[in-house]
Amino acid sequence: MTRYGHSAWRVVAVVAFAGTAALAVTLTRAPARSDNANLSANLSQNPCATSGLDAWLGLGATGSAHPTDNGDRIPAHGTTYTLEFTNVSTRACSLYGYPEVAAYAGTPAAGTQIGSSAVRDTSVRPQPVTLAPGATAHAVLRVGTGQFQTTACGQVTASELRVMLPGQGMRAQPAYVQIRVPACSKKGLAFLSVQPIQPHPGIPGVTPP
């Protein structure tokens, strides 16, 4: 089984967003503290399966710096993308939290991770999202190596991103999204940051209402 032709996710790269705003996503508001148990139960009983989602990458645009969970910042001259998740199954499902994203290089048969995985951009709070069949949600991804010296970064070019849904565990099937971006090969450098999954399709540099 190849990672592209027979992946549990069908990965689609797009360069335009026309018509995506019409896709409906229902946002479940966080309940009062007394309902936290019910919220956790609903999310765990009806999570989105990787086999029922399409993952695709939105067009890049320049973005501004944002804080991450460990104090690092993605530079203002970095590039902002949106990771889009479309429910292609026949049932509604739930997403909550940060996807796991890492830069990869190699061939469709075998690839290796480049540097460290994306750090969490805490400028946006996680919220539970319910995806109806055909609906799309997104997470904002920022890529930037400009704050590091070339030799300290060990800059290379990543040919794809490895994406895992939040809370899926190590055995879940990842998505591999083809892209060419600069990456730091040395561990510990925050050249990627990712926000939690949010409702509605996303457009780089614009916060959906």
N, C-alpha and C positions, 0 to 999 in steps of 0.2 A: 504494500500500500504506500503510495507516495503522499507527501505532505500536501500537495496541491490537488492532484486529480481525485484522490479518494479521502481527503481530509474530512473529519466530522463537521467541520465548518466549510461552507462555500465562501471563499474570500473574493470580494469584488472591489476593484480599485476604481474610483470615479474622479472626475475632474470638474464636475458641475453639481449644483445643488437645486436646480430648477424642479419645482414640484414637491420637494421633500417636506416643505413646511406644512403640507396638507396631511401628512401622516399623523394620526392621533395617538397620543400617549397619555394614559391616565395616571396621575400622581396621587399616591396614597399619603395623606398627611400623617405626620408622626402623632400618635395618640398620646393621651395623658400617661403619666408614669404607671398608673394602675393597669394600663392596657399593653405594657411592654411585652408581657408574656405572650399575649395574643398576636402581637406583631411578629415576634420571633417565630412563633409556630406557623403563621401564614407564610412567611418567607421561606422557612425550611421545608414546608410541605409542597410548595409550588414554585421552586426556583426554575429559572430558565436553564434548559439543557443546551449544551454546546451544539448538539445535533439539530436543535430547532432554531438556531440563530445564524444569520449572515453577518459577518464582520467585514467592514470595508473602511477605507481611509479617505477622509475629506481633503480637499485642496489646502496646501499650506499657505500661511501668511505670516508676516512679521508680528511679533507680540511683545508685551512688556514683561518685566521681571515679576515673579510672584514668590512668596515664601513657601518653603516645604516643611515637612514634619521634623526635619533635623537641622533647620536653620539655613540650609543651602538655598541658593537662588539661581534660577535659569536666567541667562542674560537677556537684556532688552532687545538685542539684535538677533536673538534666536528665532526659530520658526515654530509657529503654532499649527497643529493639525487637529482634526477631530476624528476619533475612533467611533464609528457608527455601528450600532447593533440593531438589526432588524429581526423581528420575530416572524419566522417563516413557517412556524408550526400552526396547528389548528386550535390551540388553547392559549389562554392568557397565562403569563408567567411573571415572576418577580425578579428584580435585580436590586442589589444594595451594596454599596461600597466601591472600593477602588479595584479596577482591573490590574493584573500584573503584566507589566510590559518590559521587554528587554530587546536590545538590538542584537541582531544575528548576522552572520556572514557565512557563505558556503553555497552548496548546491541543494536542489530540491531533495536529494537523497540523504544528505548529511550536512548539518550546519553546526556552528559553534557560537556561543554567546560572546558578545563583545562587551567588556567592561562590566559595570554594575547595572542592576535593574533600575527602573525608574523609581525615583523617590516620590512621596505623596505631596501633592500641592494642596495645602490646607486652607487656601483662600476661599474655597467653596465647601460647604458642609455636606456630608453624605445624607441622602434621603432615599427612602424606599420608593422604587418605581415599578409600576405594573404595566407590562407591555401586552396590549391586545394583539391578536393575530394581525400581521401586516404593519404594526406600529414600530417606530424606531426611537431609540435613545442614544445618547452619546457621552463620551468622556473626552475632555480636552487634554491633548498631549503637547508638551513643549520640548523642543530639541535645541541644544545650543552648546557649542564647545569654545566659544570665543573668549570666555573668562579664564581659560587655562592656556598656559604656554604650550606650544606645539610639542616640545620634547617631553614636558611633564604629563601631557595628555596621552601621548602615543596615538595621535589622531589617525584614524582609518575611515573607510567608507563602509557603512552597514548596508546590506542589500535587502534586508527584511526586518520586520518586527515580529516577535513572538508575543502573543496576547492570550492571557488566561482570564476567564471570568472570575469575579470575586467569590471566595468561599467554595471553589470547586475542588480543591485538593490536588495533590501531585499526580493522581491517576487520570485526571480529566484530559480530554483532547484539546490541545491548544490550536489557535489559528496562527498562520504565518502570512503576514501582509507584506507584499513586495513594495519596497521603497528604497531610495538612495539618499542617505543622510550622513553627515559627519558624526563620528562616534569616538569616544575616548576608550582606548583598549586597556588602560590601566585601571584597576579596581579602585573603588572608593571615591571616584569623581562623579558628581551629580550633573551629568549632561542631559539627562532625561527627567522630566517630571510629569505626573499624571494626576488629573482631578478625578473625583468620584463620578460614577455614572449618573447622568442627569436626564430628565425627561425631554422629549422632543428631539428632532434632528438638530445637529449643531452646525454652525457656520464659523470658521476660524475668525477669532478676534471679536466675535459678537456673542453676548450673553443672551440666550433665548428668554422670552418673557415667562 
